Amino acid sequence: MTSRAACLLLACVLAWLPAGCANLAAERRSVDEAALRAELEALASNFAGDVGLYLRRLDGACEVAIRADEAFPTASLVKVPIALALLGRVEAGELDWKSPVAYSKERHSRGGDDLVAKLVDGSKLEPAKLLFLMESVSDNTASVMCQELAGGGAAINAWLDARGWKETRVNSRVAGREADYKLHGWGQTTPREMAEMLVAIRERRAVSPAADEVLDRMLGRAYWDGEALCAIPSDIHAISKQGAVNASRSEVLLVSAPSGAYALCVITKNQADQSWEDGNAGFRLLRQASAIAWRHLEPARPHDAPIDGPRWP
């Protein structure tokens, strides 16, 4: 091949690359947002209760908001902002991450299936382990201890407000928020703000790159994986937090999907169905919303999980 011919070939290749890359990017970003929105809106409108939902693919390919800026109960979703404020104290040098703290039954016992509540008085755990238990198995007693280690509810709320989180608040054990506690319980948030909180963690701008990585890893180890997470193939990484009280079910997750990561938060309130079986209407809604999002955003990766079928075993 002559040098002239080689130059012409190279020019052709270089001329093709931008258009080819643009086409690949367009294919990667293509989402039928109208169809996705319609299906999620139909799911929400047919629910016996109130539904808030926020879905956003991080590359900007789609965004669906259904009552996404309305206040909803956090239930255990509040354990994400508690963790952020606690990590903020560690980052500021105000709390020793590895210095054990003592558990006291009188102050922290919440009964139920909590692991920490089964310990004997005086048992000591590092804040790192308490945070892990709070996020992975949603241990309420560990969470109460983490809230105290973070400075208490009022300090957590001040930390959130200073960093631009205007809707997410801790209500429990916070003077002046008794009415909010009666209405929303332990905490309150909006679907949009809770989803964006996971995005901030993933993008390493919530507390600090190092602290965010710690929490990112912990949120990827959820024990409660039978709702929104079960609609995601097990080989796809996701971070998440789940919440449930009698009249509310909730889940927030950030999915590292092949076509582009996306954040989804679904929260209910005023549920008619207040049962605690797998078939609870709120639990089913979480599974269905997650399955709809996955199917639209990853059509090339069908997932045949038993969304409403019997659980294993």
N, C-alpha and C positions, 0 to 999 in steps of 0.2 A: 504494500500500500504506500502510495506517495505521501509526502508530508502534507500536500494540499488536500488530498482525499481524507487523511486523518484529521486535519483541522475541520473540514466540513462535517465529518461524522461527529466530532466532539461538539461542534456548534449545534447540531441537530439534537444531540442528547441533552445539552444544557437548556435548549429551548423547550424541550418536552417536560423536563423535571418540574418546573413550577406548576404547570397545568395539571400534571399527574398528581402531584402532592395536594393541590387544591381539591381535586376530585376525591382523593382518598379522605381528606379532612371532612369534605361535605358529606361523604357516605358515613363516616364515623359519627358525625353530629346529627344525622337525620333522625328525627323523631316525629311521629304524628301526634303532636301535642294536643290537638283538638280532640282526637279520639281518646287519648289518655285521660284528659280532663273530664270528658263526658262519662267515662266509665267510673272514675273515682267520685264524681258528683252524684251519679246514680246510686253508688254504694252508700254514700253518706246520707242521701235523702231518704233512703229506705230503712235507715237505722232508727230504732226506738230509743231516742236520746239525742244528744247534741254531739256533733263530730267536728273536730278541728284537724286540718291536715295541711302539711307543707312538704312539697317535693321539689328539689332542685338538683339538676345535674351540674356539676361544678364547672364544666366547660361552657355553660350557657346554652346548651341545646334545648332545655325545656325547664319550665317552672310552673307548678300548679299550686294554687293557694285556695283553701276552703276554710273560711273563718280563721285564717292563719294568724291574725293579730289580735284575737280575742283571748281573754284570760281563761285558762283551764287549770284544774288541779294537777300538780306534778306527780302526786303519790311518790314513788321512789325515784322518779326522774330528778328530784331535788338533790340526789346524791352526786350528781355531776357538778353543779355549782358549789356544793359543799367541798368536794374534792379540789376544785380549782382554787378556792380561797385558802384551803389548807396548804396546798402546794405553794401558793403565794407567800404564806408565812415561812415555809421552808426556804424558798428562794431568797427571801429578805433576811434570812439568818435568825428569825424569831422562834423557830421551832426545830429541834433536833430530830431529824428523820429517823434515826436509828436508836434513840434513847427510849427504852421501854416505859410505858405508863401503866398504872395499876387499875384493874377492873374492880368495881364495887357493886355488888348485887343491889344494895339499897338505892343507889343512884341510877343505875343503868339497866336493870333487868326489864325486858319487855316480853318475856315468856315466849310462847309459840315455838317455832323451829329455829330460832336464832342460835347460832353456834356459840357466840361470846356469852350469851346469857346462861349457858350451861357450865361455864367456868366457876371455879371456887373463888371466893373473895380473896383479893390480893394478887390474883394471877396477873402477870405482866405481858403486854404485847407492844411491839414497836408500832409507831404511827404508820409505817409502811405496810405492815400486815393488816392493821385495822382498815386502812384505805382499800387494800385488796379485797378484804371480806365485804366491805361496804359495796364495792362495785361488782364483784364477781358473783356472790350469792345474795347480794342485797340485804346483808345482815343489819337489822334495825338497831340492835344494841351497839354494834361497831359504828354505825352511822351517827348515833347520838354522841358517842365519844369523839368521833371525827368533827362533829359540829362544834363541840366544846374546844377541841384542839385548834380549830380554825378561828377561835375567838368568840364563838357564839353567833346566834342568828343575826343580831344587829350589825356585828362586824362583817359578817358575810355579805349582808345586803349593801353595806357601804362599799365593800370591795367591788361588788358587781356594778353598782351605780357608777363608781369612778372609772370603770372600764367600758362603759357604754351599754351594759345590759340593763335596760330600763324597765323591763317587764317581769323578769325572773326574780322572785323573792322567797326567802324563808319566812314562814309565818309562825312556826312552832317555837315557843319559849322566847318570843320577841315582844317586849312591851310596846303597846300601841297598835299591834296587829291582831288583836283578838277577833275583830269582825272578819278580817281576811281569813283567819284560821277557821272560823265557823263556816265560812263560805267555801274555802278551797282546801282546807286541811294543812298538812305539813308545809307545803309550798305552792306557789303558783307560777305559771309561765305562759308563753304562747307557743304554738307549734313552730312558727317561723324562728323565734329566738332560740328555742331548744335545738332545732336542727342546725342553726348557724353556730351554736356553741360547739357542736362536734366538728364542724368545718374549721372553726378557729383552732381547735386542738390539732386537727390534722395538718393545718397550714402553719403550725408552730407559732401562733401569735396570741394564744390565750393567756399563758403565764410567761413562759420562756421556752425556747426550743428544747432544753433538757427536761424541764418539768412536763411539758406537753407530750414528749415522747414516752415518759413514764406512764402517764394517764392513758395515752393512746394504746399502749400495750395492755394495760389492765382492762380497758373497755373491750378488748378483743377476746376476753376469757369468760363470757357470760354463761352461768349455769342455766339460766332460764331462757332456753332457746326454742320453745315450742310454739311461739307466735310469729311475729314478723320475720325472725331469723330463719324459721323453717322453710320459708318460701325462697330462700337464697341457697344455691348449690353449696355444699359443704367445702368445696375447694376454693371458694371465693372468700377473700378476707373481708370481714365486716367488724366494725366496732359498734357497740350498742348499749342501751340501758332500758330496762323495763320497769313499769309501774302498775300497781293495781290496788284499788280500794273498792268498797262495795259498789258504788255507783260510777266508777271510772276505771277505764283500762287505757294504758298508754305504752308507747314504745318509740324510741328514737334510734336511728341507725345511720351509719355512713358506710356505704358499700363500695368496695374497690372493684367495680365492674369492668370487664374487658373493654367495653366501648366508651367508658368514662365514669369516674366515680360520681355517686349521687348520694344526697342526704334526704332522709324521709323521717318525718315525725307525724304520728297519729295519736290524738288524745280524745277521749270521750268524757262526757259528764252527763249527769241526770239520766243514767241508763235505767231502763225499765227492768232489764235482766240483771239481777244482783247475785246470781248463783256463782259458784266457784269451780264448776266443772270445766273441762276442756271445751265443751260446746257452748260456753257462755257467749252471748251475742257480741260482747266487746272483744273477747279473745278471737272470735271468728272474724270480726271486722279487721283486726290487726293482720291476721294471716292473709285475708283476701286483698287488702290494700297493698300489702307488700308483694303479693303474687302478681297483681295487676301492674305495679310499677316495674317489676322485673321483666314481665312478658313484653311490655312495650319498649323498655330500654335495652333489652338484650334478646331480641327475637331469634337470634341465631343460637341461643343457648337455652332451649326449653328445659324446664325443671318440673319433674313429675312427682314432687313431694305430695303426700296425702294431706293437703291443706285442711280439709274438713273430715278426713277419714279417721279411723282409730289410731291412737298413738301407740308407739312401740314401748314395751312388749304387749 
